[in-house]
């Protein structure tokens, strides 16, 4: 019987083995699939309301599954950090869910787990956000917790000290991380330490040590006001029910007088400095962290769509020029890319990669070659490919209620109309060879680049000087000059 079973098993496996051999014998396809035209994207209807206390509502009905996502956007973030108090906005946001109402941090975490909801708090340069995900069945309880976090945070002293200590530790660890060192130095060198964009949103060791619980409470009391907030609700409830829920939960939230927060233009030097290479020394580093760029554009720029297309071709996709050259052809890095970070004021353009130390000079030559070449007219096929990449991938930003809420929330700090979302594919489709070249020439000038390279100075400085690309200076991780013997 056992022998019979073995024979039967062998017979059963034989077709599988032959099939596998047949597949292996087939020649590999050498023709890439063709990109199709983007299908029309119909976004759900967006309804806007305003409560008497000034809280703006953005409501989207999605009835496919019984879930709801809510995102409360405070239209102020790290840009409002007082001088010498960098990191205050993010620390305030981090503390919101460390105890609220009658619950301490552990009780709040336990209740969130019991309800099986998501509740996250965060802050960036121009916004602070409280995001919640819930089933429809637990929505009332979930919104109650969200309201506690927004309106009744306790800012318990022990939690304040714990998060402050954790941040200080993290900042100390940054000093041994090449990419983090390069990020911080690049921002400071482009904007200067006095500008909000020249600082990290988590501040420095010194600014963190200066923060007090009173600072946190003052920031929250000043900026967390309904007339400085927008509540986005997306999910399985009607507009009327969503508005009624918002009124019950946030209707009694008191308005406040918001201090004037003047725009801080980038310093004139940010956009006009001649290309300079700044080395941030990380002795014996096995790789060099590259950050090349300078002053970019504000989110409100009319050049948004052609810049998206140009950046996609340059470094915004896996098959972009930078990644194809530095990774696929040269093998200097696992990945290279570029981006325009668009904020209320002109944010930075940045190209970046982590490169094996021995190829630092060679990688810089390739970076500069691609930054120069992107200013030439894009070939028609490359332009079409970049546009299709953006258009065909756009729909995935709206797959879930959380995705839709996030996309809407990203418009709020910049005062952009909500119709911006539905205009994306048409805007990308309208980009021409001429408009792409115009913005590339205007915003990407290899002669005016801030180049930060964090790596082993002893190894990379002589070879970088030998390239003759630009003068070489040595700076610390804060972008400050280093006095050497």
C-alpha positions in Angstrom: 0.0 0.0 0.0 2.8 2.4 0.9 4.6 1.7 -2.4 1.4 2.3 -4.3 1.0 5.7 -2.6 4.5 6.7 -3.4 4.0 5.8 -7.1 0.7 7.7 -7.2 2.4 10.7 -5.5 5.2 10.6 -8.1 2.7 10.5 -11.0 0.8 13.4 -9.5 4.0 15.5 -9.2 5.2 14.7 -12.7 2.9 17.1 -14.6 3.8 19.9 -12.3 7.5 19.3 -12.9 7.1 19.2 -16.6 5.0 22.3 -16.5 7.7 24.1 -14.6 10.3 23.0 -17.1 8.2 24.2 -19.9 7.8 27.6 -18.4 11.5 28.0 -17.7 12.2 27.1 -21.3 10.1 29.9 -22.7 12.0 33.1 -23.7 11.7 36.1 -21.5 9.5 38.9 -22.8 11.6 41.9 -24.0 8.7 44.2 -24.9 7.5 46.3 -22.0 3.7 46.8 -21.7 2.3 49.9 -23.3 0.8 52.6 -21.1 -2.8 53.2 -21.8 -4.7 56.4 -21.7 -6.0 57.3 -18.2 -9.6 56.5 -17.6 -11.9 59.3 -16.5 -11.7 59.7 -12.7 -15.0 60.6 -11.0 -14.4 61.8 -7.5 -17.2 61.8 -4.9 -19.2 65.0 -4.2 -17.7 67.3 -1.6 -19.9 69.4 0.6 -18.7 72.3 2.7 -20.4 73.8 5.8 -19.3 76.3 8.5 -20.5 76.0 12.2 -21.4 79.2 14.2 -18.1 79.0 16.1 -16.1 79.2 12.8 -15.3 75.5 12.4 -15.3 74.6 8.7 -16.6 71.2 7.7 -15.7 69.2 4.6 -18.0 66.2 4.1 -17.9 63.3 1.6 -20.4 60.5 1.6 -18.9 57.0 0.9 -21.4 54.2 1.6 -19.5 51.2 0.2 -18.5 50.0 3.6 -19.6 51.0 7.2 -16.5 53.0 8.1 -15.8 56.7 8.7 -12.5 58.7 8.7 -12.4 62.1 10.3 -9.4 64.5 10.1 -9.3 67.7 12.1 -6.8 70.1 10.5 -5.5 73.0 12.6 -4.2 75.5 10.1 -1.0 76.2 12.1 2.1 74.1 12.7 5.8 74.5 13.2 5.9 77.9 11.4 4.4 79.3 14.6 7.1 78.0 16.9 8.4 81.0 18.9 12.1 82.0 18.5 14.3 79.6 20.4 11.4 77.1 20.8 11.7 75.1 17.6 9.8 71.8 18.0 7.0 73.2 20.1 4.2 72.5 17.6 5.2 68.9 17.1 5.6 68.2 20.8 2.2 69.8 21.5 0.6 67.5 18.8 2.4 64.4 20.2 1.1 65.1 23.7 -2.6 65.4 22.7 -3.2 61.7 22.9 -1.1 61.2 26.0 -4.0 61.8 28.3 -7.3 63.6 27.7 -10.5 64.3 29.6 -10.8 61.9 32.5 -8.3 59.4 31.0 -4.6 59.2 31.5 -2.3 58.0 28.7 -2.8 54.3 29.5 -6.5 54.6 29.9 -6.8 56.4 26.6 -4.7 53.8 24.8 -6.8 51.0 26.3 -10.1 52.7 25.2 -8.7 53.1 21.7 -7.8 49.5 21.6 -11.2 48.4 23.0 -13.0 50.3 20.3 -10.6 49.1 17.6 -10.3 52.6 16.2 -7.3 54.5 14.9 -6.4 57.9 16.4 -3.2 59.7 15.4 -1.9 63.2 16.1 0.9 65.0 14.2 2.2 68.4 13.1 4.1 69.7 10.1 5.3 73.1 9.1 1.8 74.5 8.3 -0.7 72.3 10.0 -1.4 70.2 13.0 -3.7 67.2 12.5 -5.8 64.8 14.5 -6.9 61.9 12.4 -9.5 59.2 13.4 -10.7 56.0 11.7 -13.7 54.1 13.0 -16.4 51.7 12.1 -19.9 53.3 11.9 -21.0 51.3 14.9 -18.4 52.8 17.2 -18.4 56.3 15.6 -20.1 58.2 18.5 -17.6 56.8 21.0 -14.7 57.4 18.6 -15.7 61.0 18.0 -16.0 61.5 21.7 -12.4 60.4 22.2 -11.3 62.6 19.4 -13.0 65.6 21.0 -11.4 64.8 24.3 -8.0 64.8 22.6 -8.6 68.1 20.8 -10.5 70.0 23.5 -9.4 68.5 26.8 -5.8 67.3 26.7 -4.3 67.0 30.1 -0.6 67.6 29.2 0.3 65.6 32.2 3.7 66.5 33.6 5.1 63.0 33.6 4.1 62.5 29.9 5.5 65.8 29.0 8.9 64.9 30.6 8.8 61.4 29.0 8.2 62.7 25.5 10.7 65.5 25.9 13.4 63.0 27.1 12.6 60.7 24.1 13.0 63.6 21.7 16.3 64.6 23.2 17.5 61.1 22.9 16.4 61.0 19.3 18.1 64.2 18.5 21.4 62.9 20.0 21.0 59.8 17.8 20.6 62.0 14.7 24.2 63.2 15.2 25.4 59.7 14.1 23.1 59.3 11.1 24.4 60.6 7.8 21.1 61.1 6.1 19.6 63.0 9.1 22.8 65.2 9.3 22.6 66.0 5.6 18.8 66.9 5.8 19.4 69.3 8.7 22.4 70.9 7.1 20.8 71.3 3.7 17.7 73.1 5.2 19.9 75.4 7.2 22.2 76.3 4.3 19.3 77.0 1.9 17.1 79.1 4.3 19.3 80.0 7.3 18.6 79.0 10.8 16.5 82.0 11.5 13.9 80.9 8.9 11.2 78.3 9.9 12.1 76.2 6.9 15.7 76.2 7.9 14.9 74.4 11.1 13.7 70.8 11.7 10.1 70.5 12.9 11.4 68.6 15.9 13.9 71.4 16.8 17.3 71.0 18.3 18.6 69.6 21.6 18.9 73.2 22.9 15.4 74.2 21.8 13.9 71.0 23.2 15.5 71.5 26.6 14.1 75.0 26.7 10.5 73.8 26.3 8.2 73.8 29.3 4.7 72.4 29.9 3.5 76.0 30.0 4.8 76.5 26.5 2.8 73.5 25.3 -0.4 74.7 27.0 0.1 78.2 25.6 0.5 76.9 22.0 -2.5 74.7 22.3 -4.7 77.4 23.8 -3.6 79.9 21.2 -3.9 77.9 18.0 -6.3 75.1 18.6 -9.4 77.1 18.0 -12.4 76.3 15.8 -11.9 79.4 13.7 -8.5 78.0 12.9 -9.6 74.5 12.0 -11.3 72.4 9.4 -13.0 69.1 10.1 -12.9 66.6 7.2 -15.5 63.7 7.5 -15.5 60.9 4.9 -17.5 57.8 5.1 -20.8 56.0 5.6 -23.1 58.8 6.8 -25.1 61.5 5.2 -24.2 65.1 5.0 -26.9 66.0 7.5 -25.8 63.3 9.9 -22.1 64.3 9.6 -23.0 68.0 10.3 -25.2 67.0 13.3 -22.3 64.9 14.7 -19.8 67.7 14.3 -22.2 70.1 16.0 -22.7 67.7 19.0 -19.0 67.1 19.4 -17.4 70.4 18.5 -20.3 72.9 18.6 -19.4 74.2 22.0 -15.7 74.7 21.2 -15.0 78.4 21.9 -13.6 80.7 19.2 -10.3 82.5 19.9 -8.4 85.5 18.8 -5.6 84.3 16.5 -2.3 86.2 16.5 -1.2 87.5 13.2 1.4 85.2 11.7 3.2 87.0 9.0 4.6 85.1 6.1 8.4 84.6 6.2 9.9 84.9 2.7 13.0 83.0 2.1 16.2 85.1 2.3 17.4 86.5 -1.0 20.5 84.4 -0.7 18.4 81.2 -0.8 17.8 81.5 -4.5 20.9 83.2 -5.8 24.0 81.6 -4.3 26.6 80.3 -6.7 26.9 76.5 -6.5 29.0 75.4 -3.5 29.8 72.0 -2.1 29.4 71.7 1.6 31.0 68.7 3.3 29.5 67.5 6.7 32.2 65.2 8.2 31.1 61.8 9.3 34.5 60.0 9.9 34.8 56.5 8.5 31.3 56.6 6.9 30.8 53.8 4.4 28.5 56.0 2.3 28.0 59.6 1.4 24.6 61.3 1.8 23.8 63.6 -1.1 21.4 66.6 -0.9 21.5 68.9 -3.9 19.1 71.8 -4.6 17.8 75.1 -3.4 14.8 77.3 -3.3 11.8 75.8 -5.0 8.2 77.0 -5.2 5.1 77.5 -3.0 2.1 75.1 -3.4 0.1 77.9 -4.9 2.4 78.2 -7.9 0.8 78.2 -11.3 3.7 76.0 -12.5 2.6 73.1 -10.3 1.6 70.7 -13.1 4.7 71.2 -15.4 6.9 70.9 -12.3 5.3 67.6 -11.3 6.0 66.3 -14.8 9.6 67.5 -15.0 10.4 66.1 -11.5 8.8 62.8 -12.4 11.2 62.5 -15.4 14.2 63.7 -13.3 13.8 61.8 -10.1 10.2 61.2 -9.1 9.8 57.6 -10.3 11.8 54.4 -10.3 12.6 54.8 -14.0 13.6 58.4 -13.7 16.9 59.7 -15.0 18.6 60.0 -11.7 17.7 56.5 -10.5 18.3 55.0 -13.9 21.8 56.5 -14.1 23.0 56.3 -10.5 21.4 52.9 -9.6 20.8 50.9 -12.8 23.7 52.0 -15.0 26.4 53.0 -12.5 25.5 50.9 -9.4 26.5 53.7 -7.0 23.4 53.6 -4.9 20.2 51.7 -4.1 18.1 54.6 -5.1 18.3 58.3 -6.2 15.4 60.7 -6.5 14.3 64.3 -6.4 11.3 66.3 -5.2 9.7 69.8 -4.9 8.4 70.2 -1.4 5.8 72.9 -1.8 4.6 74.9 1.2 2.8 78.2 1.9 6.0 79.9 0.9 8.6 78.6 -1.5 9.8 75.2 -0.2 13.0 73.5 -1.3 13.8 71.5 -4.4 16.1 68.6 -3.5 17.8 65.7 -5.3 19.2 63.0 -3.0 20.9 59.7 -2.8 23.0 57.6 -0.4 26.1 56.7 -2.3 29.0 54.3 -1.6 31.8 56.5 -0.3 34.4 55.5 -3.0 32.1 56.8 -5.7 31.2 60.2 -4.2 33.0 62.2 -6.8 31.7 60.1 -9.7 28.1 60.3 -8.3 28.4 64.1 -8.1 29.4 64.3 -11.7 26.4 62.3 -12.7 24.1 64.4 -10.6 25.2 67.6 -12.2 25.1 66.1 -15.7 21.4 65.1 -15.2 20.5 68.4 -13.6 21.9 70.2 -16.6 20.3 67.8 -19.1 16.8 68.1 -17.7 16.8 71.7 -18.9 16.8 70.6 -22.5 13.5 69.8 -24.2 12.1 66.5 -23.0 11.8 63.9 -25.8 8.1 63.4 -26.7 8.1 59.8 -25.5 9.6 60.6 -22.1 7.2 63.5 -21.6 4.3 61.2 -22.4 5.6 58.5 -20.1 6.0 61.0 -17.2 2.5 62.3 -17.7 1.0 58.8 -17.9 2.9 57.8 -14.7 1.2 60.6 -12.8 -2.2 60.2 -14.3 -2.5 56.4 -14.1 -1.3 56.4 -10.5 -3.5 59.2 -9.3 -6.6 57.1 -8.7 -4.9 55.0 -5.9 -4.9 58.2 -3.8 -8.7 57.8 -3.4 -9.0 54.0 -2.7 -10.3 54.3 0.9 -12.1 56.8 3.1 -8.8 57.5 4.9 -7.1 58.2 1.5 -9.8 60.7 0.5 -9.7 62.5 3.9 -5.9 62.7 3.6 -6.1 64.2 0.1 -8.6 66.8 1.2 -6.6 67.6 4.3 -3.5 68.4 2.3 -5.3 71.2 0.5 -6.5 73.0 3.6 -3.3 74.8 4.8 -2.8 76.4 1.4 -6.4 77.7 0.9 -6.7 75.7 -2.3 -10.2 75.1 -3.7 -11.4 71.5 -3.2 -11.9 71.2 -6.9 -8.1 71.1 -7.2 -8.4 67.3 -6.7 -10.6 66.7 -9.8 -8.5 69.0 -11.9 -5.2 67.0 -11.5 -5.4 64.7 -14.6 -6.4 67.5 -16.9 -3.6 69.8 -15.5 -1.0 67.1 -16.1 -2.4 66.3 -19.5 -2.0 70.0 -20.6 1.8 70.0 -19.9 3.7 70.5 -23.2 7.4 70.1 -24.1 7.6 73.9 -24.0 6.0 74.4 -20.6 8.2 71.6 -19.1 11.3 73.2 -20.5 10.3 76.6 -19.3 9.9 75.5 -15.6 13.0 73.3 -15.7 15.1 76.2 -17.0 13.5 78.6 -14.4 13.8 76.5 -11.3 16.6 74.0 -11.9 19.9 75.9 -12.4 23.1 73.8 -11.9 25.0 77.1 -11.4 23.0 77.9 -8.3 22.9 74.7 -6.3 23.5 74.1 -2.6 25.2 70.7 -2.5 25.5 69.0 0.9 27.4 65.8 1.2 27.7 64.0 4.5 30.5 61.5 4.5 34.1 60.7 5.5 35.8 64.0 4.8 39.3 62.6 4.7 38.3 60.3 1.9 35.9 62.5 -0.2 37.2 66.0 0.1 40.3 65.6 -2.2 38.3 63.9 -4.9 35.4 66.4 -4.7 37.9 69.3 -5.1 39.4 67.5 -8.1 36.1 67.5 -10.0 36.3 71.3 -10.2 32.5 71.5 -10.1 32.4 74.1 -7.3 34.3 75.4 -4.3 34.3 73.0 -1.3 33.6 74.1 2.3 33.3 72.2 5.5 30.2 72.7 7.7 28.8 71.0 10.8 25.4 69.2 10.9 23.7 72.6 11.6 25.2 74.1 8.5 27.6 76.2 10.5 31.3 76.8 9.4 33.8 74.5 10.9 37.1 76.0 11.8 39.9 73.6 10.9 43.6 73.8 11.7 
